[in-house]
Amino acid sequence: MKDLTKGKPSRLILAFAIPIFMANILQLTYSIVDTRIVGSYLGENSLAAVGATTTLSNLMIGFLMGEWLCHIFLL
């Protein structure tokens, strides 16, 4: 298990924040591409369905990212 109480705080915070930041960038990229493709090829109703489920998708992804990070820092 990694001890987060020893060492420079700035380095520890960055080590914790960088994976979260990168995962958020990838998720944002996925959402933008998904919206563009659905809006261009499938029409208005499909785009509305994507928008309606975005909040639920973000909630599940946030929960899974938290679980993932918890397991990483317990190793």
N, C-alpha and C positions, 0 to 999 in steps of 0.2 A: 504494500500500500504506500502511495506517495504521501509524504508528510508535508502538508501545506502550511505548517506553522514555522518552518525553518527555511531560511534563505531570504533573498530580497523580495519584498512584496510586489514590486512592479514586474519582476520576471515571472513570479507565480501567477499574478493576475493575467498577464499576457499568455502564458501557457494554458490557462484555463479558457481565455476568451477567444483565442485564434480559431480553435476547432468550431466553436459556436458561430463565429463570424463567417467562416468559410461555408458552413452548412446553410446559413441564411442566404448567402450570395447564390449558392446553387439552387436553393428553393425558389428564390426570386426569379432567377433565370428560367427555371422550369415553368413558373406561373406565367411569365411574359410570353414565352414561346407557345404554351398551351392556349392562352387567350388569343394570340395572333392566328394560330392555325384553325382553332374552332371558329373564330369570327370570320375568317376568310372563306372557309370551305363548308361549314355546316349551318351557318345562318344565325339569326337573332335569337331564336328560342334556345338553341344549344349554348350560345354564349351566355344567356341569362342563367341557364342551369349551372354552368361552370362558375359564374359569379355567386350563385346562391350556395354552393358547396365549398367555397374558398375558406370561409371561417372554420368550418368543421375540419377541413383538411389541415389548416394551420394549427389547430388545437391538437390534433393527433400527432403531427410531425413534431411539435414542441414537446409534447409528453415523451415521445420516443427518443428525441435528442437528449432530454434530461436523463432518461434511463441509461442511454448509451454512455453519456459522460460520467454518470455515477459508477458504472462498471469499469470504465477506463481508470478512474482515480482510485478505485479499490484494488486494482492490480498491483 
